[in-house]
Amino acid sequence: MTIHILSREKSGLFRPLTIGNGGITLRHRIIHAPLTRNRGEPANPISTAENPNRIWVPGDLMINYYFQRASEGGLIISEGIPPSLESNGMPGVPGIFTPEQANGWKKVVDAVHAQGGYIYCQLWHAGRATIPQMTGSPAVCPSPSAWDSPTECYSHPPVGSTEPVPYAYHPPIELSVAHIKQTIQDYCRAARTAMEIGFDGVEIHCGNGYLPEQFLSSNINKRTDEYGGTPEKRCQFVFELMDEVAKTIGAQNLAIRLSPFGLFNQARSEQRVETWTYLCQGLKQAHPTLSYVSFIEPRYEQIFSYEEKDSFLKNWGLLDVTLDRFREIFGSTPFFSAGGWDDQNSWGVVESGKYDALLYGRYFISNPDLVDRLKKGLPLAPYDRTRFYGPFEDNAFHYTDYPTAGNQ
């Protein structure tokens, strides 16, 4: 479908949008999605099997990456930022739990603001989707639910090894109630730090099979206490987490990301519609002034094709499922959608009222000037999938060296 350039410029994508309960006005609705890139600098550059580096810090390369993709009045959602060492799921990912990390992130934030943009800190806890070699402690989970695939491996070989490690070799420990409370306070400390160093808000990553969604997933959460056993109880951790972070930084500065129909990290929950409907109703009631909510499209999946995902949805009786129910629940709360948006399918979506803004990930990687390209109808540069997740010997290649359209 060919879109006339004038109609692009008049598109709803380029209308202002207010988020943060009126505190922030975006100049356009093309949002930079949270993207793990693994390009942090090691705090301990001499990493050995006996003394592995487990902490990474944002350096000049990351500062430049975010600076390149910031736009006047545009919103960037940061890559997932671990609130604690225990929560980190991958090497090269800078947390926000040491002064050095906070200082590095402040420079990132300052670079985005220098371009006239806004940036939210996405807090990310991997839960059982990590291994002890990464964090120095056992992986944690609502229940000690081992990965049911003996061959699915952790993303990176441990330091000093070239062999991938199956997750099943390192089953997680069950979080005690005290440990749950401690974990929530880790989030709160990280959120407070984020706001103190200048982030414009905080998004809680509650999707993609990471810790909050592990609590929501019936195939992972086997608890029988107040945190599990029914759809309502499986929502309790997320409710408490959002309550405490809202108390810490204000609900108007807080957002959440959800993937109600995702499969990543073995999230294969039953009662999906019931669980996420109850969750969203509770969130809207408790926090009507959330900055925004961000959802991943039902048919989109990180590791499966659309055809493969459709087969799962069909088996659940959800082949035609949409996000419309959740949009209705959240009402006036700004509602974002991620998953497969590009220069062909984005037009007319905002005007329809279906969503308030669209998130772009892979095309923001290869097009630092994505906003300008979409507005002017310029072709999008292809991305290099092999360079999505570092660390690499040359971390800059296909990270900060993608040219803008005018420099090709």
C-alpha positions as MATLAB code, in Angstrom:
seq = 'MTIHILSREKSGLFRPLTIGNGGITLRHRIIHAPLTRNRGEPANPISTAENPNRIWVPGDLMINYYFQRASEGGLIISEGIPPSLESNGMPGVPGIFTPEQANGWKKVVDAVHAQGGYIYCQLWHAGRATIPQMTGSPAVCPSPSAWDSPTECYSHPPVGSTEPVPYAYHPPIELSVAHIKQTIQDYCRAARTAMEIGFDGVEIHCGNGYLPEQFLSSNINKRTDEYGGTPEKRCQFVFELMDEVAKTIGAQNLAIRLSPFGLFNQARSEQRVETWTYLCQGLKQAHPTLSYVSFIEPRYEQIFSYEEKDSFLKNWGLLDVTLDRFREIFGSTPFFSAGGWDDQNSWGVVESGKYDALLYGRYFISNPDLVDRLKKGLPLAPYDRTRFYGPFEDNAFHYTDYPTAGNQ';
ca = [
       0.000    0.000    0.000;
       1.414    3.367   -1.095;
       0.874    6.261    1.284;
       1.135    9.789   -0.095;
       3.769   11.843    1.710;
       1.283   14.585    2.607;
      -1.020   12.036    4.194;
       1.926   10.680    6.162;
       2.674   14.113    7.577;
      -0.965   14.521    8.558;
      -1.092   11.046   10.100;
      -2.242   10.608   13.668;
       1.255    9.321   14.376;
       2.408   12.931   14.268;
      -0.270   14.376   16.522;
       0.763   15.299   20.088;
      -0.023   12.842   22.883;
      -0.175   13.540   26.597;
       1.148   10.894   28.995;
       2.154   10.980   32.653;
      -1.348   12.061   33.702;
      -0.854   15.316   31.831;
       2.758   15.878   32.837;
       4.393   15.100   29.478;
       3.270   16.029   25.982;
       4.864   13.978   23.221;
       5.147   15.603   19.805;
       4.607   12.314   17.981;
       3.486    8.753   18.703;
       6.396    6.747   17.292;
       7.833    5.185   20.440;
      11.255    3.551   20.739;
      10.533    0.103   22.178;
      12.628   -1.388   25.001;
      15.454   -3.286   23.306;
      18.062   -5.431   25.042;
      21.356   -4.832   23.212;
      24.015   -6.079   25.683;
      26.465   -3.260   25.007;
      27.384   -2.210   28.553;
      30.992   -1.949   29.708;
      32.186   -4.506   32.288;
      32.883   -3.077   35.724;
      35.615   -5.709   36.003;
      37.238   -5.926   32.563;
      39.463   -8.832   33.611;
      36.745  -11.465   33.795;
      37.746  -15.069   34.482;
      35.903  -18.257   35.315;
      37.190  -17.910   38.882;
      36.254  -14.237   39.143;
      33.634  -13.473   36.477;
      32.390   -9.965   35.866;
      28.718   -9.718   36.804;
      28.148   -5.969   36.658;
      27.991   -3.765   33.556;
      27.881    0.018   33.252;
      26.518    2.263   30.472;
      29.495    3.723   28.599;
      30.032    6.182   25.760;
      28.798    3.712   23.133;
      25.414    3.324   24.822;
      25.160    7.079   25.361;
      25.705    7.607   21.634;
      23.166    4.921   20.690;
      20.363    6.570   22.654;
      21.429   10.067   21.553;
      21.191    9.006   17.897;
      17.620    7.719   18.303;
      16.214   10.529   20.424;
      13.922   13.038   18.739;
      12.254   16.289   19.679;
       9.275   15.396   21.850;
       9.746   11.667   21.244;
       9.671    8.905   23.841;
      12.319    6.234   24.282;
      11.701    3.303   26.605;
      15.064    2.029   27.782;
      16.307   -1.496   27.425;
      15.407   -3.683   30.399;
      17.408   -2.515   33.418;
      17.926   -4.996   36.285;
      17.043   -3.540   39.690;
      19.454   -5.959   41.429;
      22.283   -8.345   40.650;
      19.957  -11.279   41.309;
      17.542  -10.049   38.647;
      19.983   -9.791   35.729;
      19.302  -12.217   32.911;
      22.080  -11.533   30.411;
      25.700  -10.349   30.164;
      26.357   -6.843   28.942;
      23.146   -5.489   30.500;
      23.710   -2.513   32.831;
      21.616   -2.476   35.979;
      20.853    0.505   38.163;
      21.884   -0.833   41.564;
      25.410    0.632   41.869;
      26.521    4.296   41.872;
      28.615    3.706   38.743;
      25.623    2.310   36.882;
      23.406    5.188   37.990;
      26.027    7.683   36.826;
      26.219    5.970   33.435;
      22.460    5.990   33.021;
      22.354    9.675   33.987;
      24.604   10.413   31.020;
      22.243    8.447   28.761;
      19.269   10.389   30.110;
      21.086   13.707   29.658;
      21.905   12.798   26.042;
      18.252   12.045   25.249;
      17.133   15.274   26.917;
      19.734   17.209   24.923;
      17.864   16.121   21.792;
      14.565   17.295   23.239;
      13.369   13.752   23.912;
      11.951   11.843   26.865;
      13.123    8.514   28.274;
      11.509    6.011   30.633;
      13.466    3.423   32.607;
      12.172   -0.096   32.051;
      12.844   -2.262   35.114;
      13.384   -5.911   34.240;
      13.725   -8.942   36.524;
      14.596  -12.159   34.696;
      13.369  -14.445   37.479;
      14.084  -18.031   36.466;
      15.312  -16.967   32.996;
      18.927  -16.812   34.118;
      21.590  -19.107   35.579;
      23.719  -18.937   38.752;
      26.897  -18.388   36.720;
      25.371  -15.080   35.590;
      24.258  -13.686   38.945;
      26.297  -15.578   41.508;
      23.101  -16.781   43.179;
      20.304  -19.234   42.350;
      17.671  -18.182   39.859;
      14.406  -17.270   41.592;
      10.831  -18.012   40.673;
       7.349  -18.100   42.232;
       7.795  -21.887   42.395;
      10.821  -24.151   41.898;
       9.582  -24.833   38.359;
      12.370  -26.275   36.246;
      12.402  -25.649   32.508;
      10.547  -28.527   30.914;
      12.809  -28.578   27.851;
      16.097  -30.413   28.468;
      17.707  -28.745   25.444;
      16.696  -25.076   25.826;
      19.856  -23.220   26.786;
      20.812  -19.954   28.390;
      21.648  -17.263   25.838;
      25.407  -17.028   26.461;
      28.077  -19.562   27.508;
      29.410  -18.732   30.982;
      32.742  -16.947   31.288;
      35.570  -19.388   30.634;
      33.389  -21.788   28.648;
      32.248  -22.162   25.061;
      29.427  -24.575   25.836;
      25.843  -23.389   26.251;
      24.168  -24.290   29.540;
      20.662  -25.846   29.565;
      18.314  -24.008   31.919;
      17.106  -27.376   33.204;
      20.516  -27.962   34.802;
      19.856  -25.086   37.220;
      16.255  -25.146   38.455;
      15.178  -22.001   40.315;
      14.461  -21.700   44.004;
      11.017  -20.678   45.230;
      10.730  -17.129   46.487;
       9.740  -16.998   50.140;
       7.268  -14.303   51.175;
      10.144  -12.379   52.768;
      12.157  -12.696   49.563;
       9.155  -11.421   47.568;
       8.958   -8.336   49.789;
      12.714   -7.794   49.385;
      12.420   -8.101   45.603;
       9.680   -5.481   45.516;
      11.888   -3.136   47.533;
      14.693   -3.729   45.015;
      12.331   -2.410   42.342;
      11.401    0.567   44.521;
      15.026    1.524   45.144;
      15.775    1.257   41.431;
      12.701    3.335   40.528;
      13.675    6.026   43.031;
      17.215    6.129   41.638;
      15.876    6.348   38.083;
      13.772    9.386   38.892;
      16.584   11.018   40.884;
      18.984   10.822   37.925;
      16.447   12.314   35.533;
      14.469    9.530   33.876;
      11.045   10.886   32.962;
       9.257    7.806   34.278;
       9.525    4.094   35.010;
       7.993    1.154   33.166;
       7.659   -2.226   34.901;
       8.343   -5.110   32.503;
       5.514   -7.517   33.253;
       5.711   -9.578   30.062;
       7.849  -11.943   27.997;
       7.941  -14.652   30.648;
      10.064  -12.696   33.137;
       9.460  -12.631   36.886;
       6.132  -10.748   37.107;
       4.679  -12.851   34.290;
       6.064  -15.986   35.939;
       3.724  -15.167   38.816;
       0.840  -14.760   36.338;
       1.548  -18.022   34.472;
      -0.271  -21.095   35.760;
       2.291  -23.474   34.258;
       5.112  -21.798   36.239;
       3.418  -20.512   39.394;
       2.322  -23.544   41.424;
       1.970  -21.728   44.746;
      -1.030  -22.320   47.000;
      -0.592  -19.268   49.255;
      -1.777  -15.695   48.649;
       0.424  -15.508   45.525;
      -0.970  -18.472   43.585;
      -3.632  -21.078   42.982;
      -6.236  -18.933   41.169;
      -6.097  -16.244   38.479;
      -6.816  -13.645   41.164;
      -4.050  -14.787   43.505;
      -1.548  -15.090   40.678;
      -2.059  -11.338   40.124;
      -1.153  -10.467   43.713;
       2.595  -10.012   43.150;
       2.032   -7.573   40.291;
      -0.550   -5.653   42.309;
       1.812   -5.317   45.279;
       4.735   -4.398   43.030;
       2.806   -1.662   41.253;
       1.373   -0.375   44.536;
       4.774   -0.027   46.167;
       6.499    1.534   43.162;
       3.568    3.955   42.763;
       4.005    4.978   46.403;
       7.712    5.516   45.739;
       7.606    7.639   42.571;
       3.926    8.478   41.973;
       1.521    6.574   39.749;
       1.662    9.344   37.129;
       5.338    8.460   36.605;
       4.695    4.717   36.395;
       3.810    2.493   33.431;
       3.591   -1.242   32.761;
       4.308   -3.587   29.857;
       2.140   -6.689   29.357;
       2.098   -9.632   26.918;
      -1.156  -11.475   27.724;
      -0.770  -13.964   24.886;
       2.996  -14.440   24.837;
       4.949  -17.687   24.869;
       8.497  -16.449   25.445;
      10.451  -18.142   28.245;
       7.885  -20.957   28.401;
       5.037  -18.732   29.576;
       2.197  -21.088   28.665;
      -0.451  -20.023   31.127;
      -4.018  -21.233   31.094;
      -6.940  -18.891   31.852;
      -5.214  -16.083   30.014;
      -8.258  -13.947   29.317;
      -9.523  -14.358   32.887;
      -6.124  -13.655   34.450;
      -5.145  -10.597   32.431;
      -8.663   -9.166   32.507;
      -8.662   -9.350   36.303;
      -5.146   -7.896   36.366;
      -6.009   -4.956   34.141;
      -9.244   -4.192   35.981;
      -7.351   -4.156   39.267;
      -4.592   -1.933   37.898;
      -7.027    0.573   36.428;
      -8.997    0.723   39.658;
      -5.962    1.073   41.919;
      -3.953    3.389   39.661;
      -6.202    5.386   37.320;
      -3.413    7.898   36.696;
      -0.779    5.488   35.311;
       1.438    7.219   32.764;
       0.551    4.682   30.055;
       0.133    0.947   29.466;
       2.068   -0.945   26.794;
       0.917   -4.226   25.255;
       2.467   -6.730   22.860;
       0.227   -7.801   19.985;
      -1.396  -11.261   20.419;
      -0.047  -12.686   17.147;
       3.482  -11.344   17.630;
       6.139  -13.592   19.140;
       9.884  -13.225   19.511;
      10.748  -16.796   18.596;
       7.815  -18.024   16.489;
       6.489  -16.972   13.086;
       2.965  -15.590   12.749;
       1.852  -18.972   11.402;
       3.338  -20.835   14.369;
       1.827  -18.370   16.826;
      -1.566  -18.725   15.164;
      -1.463  -22.467   15.780;
      -1.026  -21.828   19.506;
      -3.827  -19.256   19.560;
      -6.103  -21.654   17.673;
      -5.437  -24.427   20.185;
      -6.439  -22.031   22.981;
      -9.589  -20.992   21.133;
      -8.144  -17.483   20.818;
      -7.286  -17.258   17.125;
      -9.241  -14.031   16.676;
      -8.279  -12.488   20.011;
      -7.393   -8.788   20.084;
      -6.309   -6.237   22.664;
      -9.681   -4.490   22.421;
     -10.906   -5.764   25.788;
      -7.869   -4.356   27.560;
      -8.158   -1.078   25.670;
     -11.725   -0.820   26.937;
     -10.691   -1.543   30.532;
      -7.981    1.126   30.594;
     -10.207    3.747   29.001;
      -8.448    7.106   28.959;
      -5.055    5.689   30.054;
      -2.695    6.059   27.056;
      -2.559    2.651   25.361;
       0.535    1.564   23.393;
       0.961   -1.411   21.059;
       4.170   -3.222   20.057;
       4.802   -6.058   17.663;
       5.462   -5.914   13.948;
       4.714   -2.264   13.149;
       6.524   -0.891   10.095;
       6.286    1.697    7.307;
       3.400   -0.141    5.654;
       0.953   -1.128    8.403;
       1.152    1.855   10.790;
      -1.128    4.245    8.910;
      -4.651    4.902   10.111;
      -4.181    2.967   13.363;
      -4.117    5.972   15.688;
      -6.969    7.616   13.786;
      -9.083    4.492   14.320;
      -8.824    4.918   18.093;
      -7.473    1.401   18.446;
      -4.193    2.539   20.013;
      -2.732    5.853   21.146;
       0.852    5.156   20.062;
       2.916    2.460   18.352;
       6.221    0.973   19.501;
       8.984    0.196   17.032;
      11.969   -1.973   17.893;
      13.942   -3.638   15.142;
      13.505   -0.785   12.684;
      14.688    1.717   15.291;
      17.878   -0.359   15.520;
      18.743    0.107   11.840;
      17.104    3.516   11.394;
      18.219    6.003   14.043;
      16.143    8.597   12.160;
      13.051    6.375   12.010;
      10.671    9.203   12.912;
      11.905   11.342   10.029;
      11.844    8.442    7.577;
       8.266    7.558    8.425;
       7.169   11.164    8.127;
       8.866   11.701    4.756;
       8.100    8.299    3.274;
      11.772    7.356    3.007;
      12.682    3.654    2.716;
      13.713    1.871    5.903;
      17.157    0.345    6.158;
      17.149   -3.409    6.904;
      18.296   -4.598   10.317;
      20.971   -7.213   11.009;
      19.430   -9.821   13.291;
      22.830  -11.362   14.058;
      23.868   -8.148   15.811;
      20.872   -7.684   18.085;
      22.364   -9.196   21.239;
      25.984   -8.604   22.272;
      28.444   -8.489   23.780;
      30.713   -8.527   20.717;
      34.385   -7.880   20.188;
      33.312   -4.852   18.146;
      30.218   -3.631   19.972;
      29.806   -0.600   17.688;
      29.251   -2.555   14.457;
      25.556   -2.441   13.540;
      24.863   -0.666   16.814;
      25.927    2.958   16.444;
      27.117    2.909   12.806;
      23.730    2.807   11.041;
      23.559    6.026    8.970;
      20.649    8.426    8.756;
      18.925    8.716    5.391;
      20.803   11.880    4.511;
      24.197   10.213    5.094;
      23.705    7.014    3.121;
];
